[in-house]
Amino acid sequence: MVTALEFVNTVGGRTHATPARYVVDRERMHTIDDLLDWAVKMGILSRRPRAKPGFLTRALQFREALYRIFKSIIDGRKPDASDLELFNRELAKARAHERLIIHGDHAALADDDRDSLDHLLRVIARSAADLLTSEQLSRVKLCGGESCGWLFLDTTRNRTRRWCDMRDCGNIAKVRRFRERQRRS
């Protein structure tokens, strides 16, 4: 599980008019409570912090900038400068809260304020930065399902995975192909 991709996929889908232009289908983050419920379920937050005015808007803008950055890379295009700027602002906030913690004979970076609402976006920013700077980046793909638009990490050996989930988009595609073959017969 890659937290940044899970966050980007908090929509019912995306429909693309062109490779760079799309609309979000079936938004799932209508309220701050929806976002906090997701964060607690994902284990990012252990409790629900007090909501801040404008935080949901900030989070959704960040989510869509991340989507556009990953989609640009998948398409072989350079990400938009404004998306990179927004990402870098969130990443700088995340890095400003990192502290080196020593546990016995090993060290780790930890967030110095895990109980704040901002911790949520800091975790996502670090997850995205880790993926964007890793060898795994070439394995990030866009689901081939009609109007899905979810991103996933293709961990198959031959890198041929086509759908976010075989039980959902993969099954729908197979049924559609079967029905088309039946009509042609």
Phi, psi and omega in degrees: 000128176250113186306317181299318180290322176300320179294315179301328183271021178275036174233162177286341179162176176222136177250127184262126172278319174221172178304328183261346183244133183207168171233147176280128175259135173055067177303136180253349181253073182279330183225165176299328178296323176299316180295316180293321176301316179298314183297321178291316179300323180282350180083012179284318177245140178269342177213169183268108178286167179293137182288149177247141175301134177082356183293320180299316179299315178301315181296317181290324176296320178295317180302313183289327175296317177300315179302312182295324178296309180297318181297319177300315180296317177302319182279357181077021178254159175281132178298151179297139182299323181291326176292318178295322179296315178298315178300313182295328175296313180293322179294321178297320177296320180294313182295328180294340181257005178279140176225144177279126180243133179256126177238100180061244183258014176224162181236156179210156172270136180223154177281132183280356183214072185285350184263001182270160177297323180297337178305324180304308181289332177294318178297316181294317180298317179293321178298315179296316180298318179300316181290316182296336181254013182253168174291343181288344184306322180292348180264358177283128183227162176260131180302138179277002179291141180299125180056030175270292178074010178285152175258147178212161177262116180279104181261008178290151183298318184265006176056044182248007179298137185244340186236155178297323180208126181298327182289337181256271185298322179297316179296316179300316179296319179295317179297317179299315179296320179299313180296322177295319178296322180295319180294324181286339183283000000 
